[in-house]
Amino acid sequence: MTSPLQVALESIPTCFEGTIPSAICTVGADGAPNVTHLSVVHRVDERHVALSRQFFKKTEENTSLNPLAQVEVVEPGTGRTFVLDLRYDHTETSGDLFERMRTRLDAVAAFEGMSNVFQLRGVDVCEVLECAALPCEFPAAEPVRGVSLERLEAFSHQLAGSEDLEEVLRRTLDACAELLDCHHAYVMLADETAQRLYTVASAGFPASGAGSEVAVGTGIVGLAAQRRQTIRVTNMARDLGYAHAARGEFAEDRGGDDTIPLPSLPERQSQLVTPMLASRQLVGVLALESESAGAFQAADECLAGIMASQVAMAIAAVGNSTTPAASAGVRPVQVKYYADDESVFLDNEYLIKGVAGGILWRLLRIHEQEQRVDFSNREMRLDATLGLPDVKDNLEARLILLRKRLEERCDYLRIEKTGRGRFRLEITRPLELVAVDAGPPSR
Amino acid sequence: MYRIDEALQEFVESGVAVIVGTADAAGRPHVRLGWGPRVHPSRTRVSFFLEAERAPVPLGDIAATGQVAVTCSDPITYRSVQLKGRGHAVPEITAEDEAWVARHRAAFIAAVAIVGDPPHAARNRWIEGALVRVDFDVERAFNQTPGPGAGGPL
């Protein structure tokens, strides 16, 4: 029977977050030590860790001859240091563990707008023979963040009782603050094709980013959606340095389109992106950011995962229900509509595009022709000119998005909710509607 | 012997993270943080310091085998260089040595603060106590920066 480790791996979870690089020493056939840094030592279970095979061929060569290694890991919040004696067991080149580590590496590359920078050739799974703490001046352990099941249950009940998508989204962002102590979060929903995500609600960012879009597969957010995996970045500054070193050049690209930037903290150090899935379908993503390194821990990842599933199911449940708009003034505002991509410009300033742009244009046209200001979701759905899909149209989300964009961009055009599934168009300046057949001007 | 030029000396003596690898005669590896790397005027010898209380096993390895590997990494850019060679512990250290280590630790804390390490956590990476100086003759040097060139000789 194996004796217990001096320090249980599960008691030092933050050492395995990759916040502070770990060091590994192996020994060659000639007895010479080889020492290098590793970006992440991944805890597999109570007696195993996994090391990524990326660049360090000497380490691999050594472990193939002598399976022993020693790794030094550091607890980021306290600086406590632990040494792990390892024995190489086997290498995995596919499977869940491999995919999780691959996604983690690809996320860093994605942030940098790179691809194939961190080619993960394999994951070396090692048995942990011993884990011991080094003496230190301040031995107090990092406080473990507790998860309140009562509060999680309360959130679950709140979601179940939500009347419409807007309430679901509001409660979700509130829960990020209450349950995860994260005050910078946003929700993106998948469009009808499940190929793009668009921001529908956010809290705690300098700019709301409402309407910002990203292709599934692009950037950290798009990667989490594509792989259906949570991505947790614990130290952006270090990851960028690592990516930069590996690539030797810098090309920041978060993956969002350039029309509206994604919600973002200027000094973000940590990011947690969790896909929201219901009935195996991608509903969207829940994204959290922090200006502190190591802000999101493994426990937060679990909690965010549970929340995301609950939110996804709640969205699917309220799915097709609601929303809001009306008139007159001074100089008319020119509303230009480009049919090519359904983009709408107010006095030549970009407002929105895609389905939401098409909806706004349709509302304004009806208002112009019929002087009508009250609308229902139902008539929007039945309106063949909008071309909404029969099954999953995300109309409510589009209306919320549209309302937020209008609130951000002008003070004379509003969409106000007037009841369940009903909304009003409020227009306080005269509008001049101009439809353009050609594509929009380059932005 | 490998000859360290001025540019590499400047890098090695900056606020780099220093990790020291050793192995005992049975091939068991050991790793610890080292402090205060310094290039000797000969340019083929480097000194660094280990903490007696935190690194008794690596110091025992060096006494037994003489083999040592030292990787210096810039915490911000990840530029890394590994030096390998043979050395020995020096029985006594001087006030000048202690001042040199203090200078390196201050530079290290400043560097890791830039990438988000809280100063109190960085400070916990060593304890106040006896230091042991290790002098070693550099036989080989390698690029250890993550990337396709990692592991290549300098």
HADDOCK unambig.tbl for C-alpha pairs under 7 A between the chains (distance, minus, plus):
assign (segid A and resid 23 and name CA) (segid B and resid 19 and name CA) 6.95 0.50 0.50
assign (segid A and resid 24 and name CA) (segid B and resid 31 and name CA) 6.75 0.50 0.50
assign (segid A and resid 25 and name CA) (segid B and resid 21 and name CA) 5.58 0.50 0.50
assign (segid A and resid 25 and name CA) (segid B and resid 29 and name CA) 5.81 0.50 0.50
assign (segid A and resid 25 and name CA) (segid B and resid 30 and name CA) 6.15 0.50 0.50
assign (segid A and resid 25 and name CA) (segid B and resid 31 and name CA) 5.72 0.50 0.50
assign (segid A and resid 26 and name CA) (segid B and resid 29 and name CA) 5.58 0.50 0.50
assign (segid A and resid 27 and name CA) (segid B and resid 23 and name CA) 6.76 0.50 0.50
assign (segid A and resid 27 and name CA) (segid B and resid 27 and name CA) 6.27 0.50 0.50
assign (segid A and resid 27 and name CA) (segid B and resid 29 and name CA) 6.04 0.50 0.50
assign (segid A and resid 31 and name CA) (segid B and resid 27 and name CA) 6.03 0.50 0.50
assign (segid A and resid 32 and name CA) (segid B and resid 67 and name CA) 6.07 0.50 0.50
assign (segid A and resid 33 and name CA) (segid B and resid 21 and name CA) 5.68 0.50 0.50
assign (segid A and resid 33 and name CA) (segid B and resid 22 and name CA) 5.30 0.50 0.50
assign (segid A and resid 33 and name CA) (segid B and resid 23 and name CA) 5.87 0.50 0.50
assign (segid A and resid 33 and name CA) (segid B and resid 29 and name CA) 6.71 0.50 0.50
assign (segid A and resid 33 and name CA) (segid B and resid 68 and name CA) 6.37 0.50 0.50
assign (segid A and resid 33 and name CA) (segid B and resid 69 and name CA) 5.87 0.50 0.50
assign (segid A and resid 34 and name CA) (segid B and resid 21 and name CA) 6.27 0.50 0.50
assign (segid A and resid 34 and name CA) (segid B and resid 69 and name CA) 5.90 0.50 0.50
assign (segid A and resid 35 and name CA) (segid B and resid 20 and name CA) 6.77 0.50 0.50
assign (segid A and resid 35 and name CA) (segid B and resid 21 and name CA) 5.27 0.50 0.50
assign (segid A and resid 35 and name CA) (segid B and resid 69 and name CA) 6.24 0.50 0.50
assign (segid A and resid 35 and name CA) (segid B and resid 70 and name CA) 6.77 0.50 0.50
assign (segid A and resid 35 and name CA) (segid B and resid 71 and name CA) 6.33 0.50 0.50
assign (segid A and resid 36 and name CA) (segid B and resid 71 and name CA) 6.28 0.50 0.50
assign (segid A and resid 55 and name CA) (segid B and resid 146 and name CA) 6.21 0.50 0.50
assign (segid A and resid 55 and name CA) (segid B and resid 147 and name CA) 5.89 0.50 0.50
assign (segid A and resid 55 and name CA) (segid B and resid 148 and name CA) 6.32 0.50 0.50
assign (segid A and resid 55 and name CA) (segid B and resid 150 and name CA) 5.99 0.50 0.50
assign (segid A and resid 56 and name CA) (segid B and resid 150 and name CA) 6.33 0.50 0.50
assign (segid A and resid 56 and name CA) (segid B and resid 151 and name CA) 6.43 0.50 0.50
assign (segid A and resid 57 and name CA) (segid B and resid 151 and name CA) 6.99 0.50 0.50
assign (segid A and resid 58 and name CA) (segid B and resid 151 and name CA) 6.79 0.50 0.50
assign (segid A and resid 68 and name CA) (segid B and resid 28 and name CA) 6.39 0.50 0.50
assign (segid A and resid 68 and name CA) (segid B and resid 29 and name CA) 6.92 0.50 0.50
assign (segid A and resid 69 and name CA) (segid B and resid 29 and name CA) 5.73 0.50 0.50
assign (segid A and resid 70 and name CA) (segid B and resid 29 and name CA) 5.77 0.50 0.50
assign (segid A and resid 70 and name CA) (segid B and resid 30 and name CA) 5.54 0.50 0.50
assign (segid A and resid 70 and name CA) (segid B and resid 31 and name CA) 6.35 0.50 0.50
assign (segid A and resid 71 and name CA) (segid B and resid 31 and name CA) 6.80 0.50 0.50
assign (segid A and resid 72 and name CA) (segid B and resid 31 and name CA) 6.65 0.50 0.50
assign (segid A and resid 76 and name CA) (segid B and resid 117 and name CA) 7.00 0.50 0.50
assign (segid A and resid 76 and name CA) (segid B and resid 121 and name CA) 6.80 0.50 0.50
assign (segid A and resid 77 and name CA) (segid B and resid 121 and name CA) 5.98 0.50 0.50
assign (segid A and resid 78 and name CA) (segid B and resid 121 and name CA) 4.40 0.50 0.50
assign (segid A and resid 78 and name CA) (segid B and resid 124 and name CA) 6.91 0.50 0.50
assign (segid A and resid 79 and name CA) (segid B and resid 121 and name CA) 4.01 0.50 0.50
assign (segid A and resid 79 and name CA) (segid B and resid 122 and name CA) 5.72 0.50 0.50
assign (segid A and resid 79 and name CA) (segid B and resid 124 and name CA) 5.02 0.50 0.50
assign (segid A and resid 79 and name CA) (segid B and resid 125 and name CA) 5.69 0.50 0.50
assign (segid A and resid 80 and name CA) (segid B and resid 124 and name CA) 6.39 0.50 0.50
assign (segid A and resid 80 and name CA) (segid B and resid 125 and name CA) 6.85 0.50 0.50
assign (segid A and resid 134 and name CA) (segid B and resid 54 and name CA) 6.05 0.50 0.50
assign (segid A and resid 135 and name CA) (segid B and resid 54 and name CA) 6.21 0.50 0.50
assign (segid A and resid 136 and name CA) (segid B and resid 124 and name CA) 6.14 0.50 0.50
assign (segid A and resid 136 and name CA) (segid B and resid 126 and name CA) 6.47 0.50 0.50
assign (segid A and resid 136 and name CA) (segid B and resid 127 and name CA) 5.62 0.50 0.50
assign (segid A and resid 137 and name CA) (segid B and resid 124 and name CA) 6.07 0.50 0.50
assign (segid A and resid 137 and name CA) (segid B and resid 127 and name CA) 5.58 0.50 0.50
assign (segid A and resid 138 and name CA) (segid B and resid 124 and name CA) 6.37 0.50 0.50
assign (segid A and resid 237 and name CA) (segid B and resid 115 and name CA) 5.33 0.50 0.50
assign (segid A and resid 238 and name CA) (segid B and resid 76 and name CA) 6.68 0.50 0.50
assign (segid A and resid 238 and name CA) (segid B and resid 115 and name CA) 5.89 0.50 0.50
assign (segid A and resid 241 and name CA) (segid B and resid 76 and name CA) 5.88 0.50 0.50
assign (segid A and resid 241 and name CA) (segid B and resid 77 and name CA) 5.01 0.50 0.50
assign (segid A and resid 241 and name CA) (segid B and resid 78 and name CA) 6.23 0.50 0.50
assign (segid A and resid 242 and name CA) (segid B and resid 77 and name CA) 6.93 0.50 0.50
assign (segid A and resid 242 and name CA) (segid B and resid 78 and name CA) 5.93 0.50 0.50
assign (segid A and resid 245 and name CA) (segid B and resid 77 and name CA) 6.26 0.50 0.50
assign (segid A and resid 245 and name CA) (segid B and resid 78 and name CA) 6.00 0.50 0.50
assign (segid A and resid 245 and name CA) (segid B and resid 79 and name CA) 6.72 0.50 0.50
assign (segid A and resid 245 and name CA) (segid B and resid 145 and name CA) 6.70 0.50 0.50
assign (segid A and resid 245 and name CA) (segid B and resid 146 and name CA) 6.24 0.50 0.50
assign (segid A and resid 245 and name CA) (segid B and resid 147 and name CA) 6.83 0.50 0.50
assign (segid A and resid 246 and name CA) (segid B and resid 146 and name CA) 5.14 0.50 0.50
assign (segid A and resid 246 and name CA) (segid B and resid 147 and name CA) 4.03 0.50 0.50
assign (segid A and resid 247 and name CA) (segid B and resid 147 and name CA) 6.78 0.50 0.50
assign (segid A and resid 293 and name CA) (segid B and resid 116 and name CA) 5.89 0.50 0.50
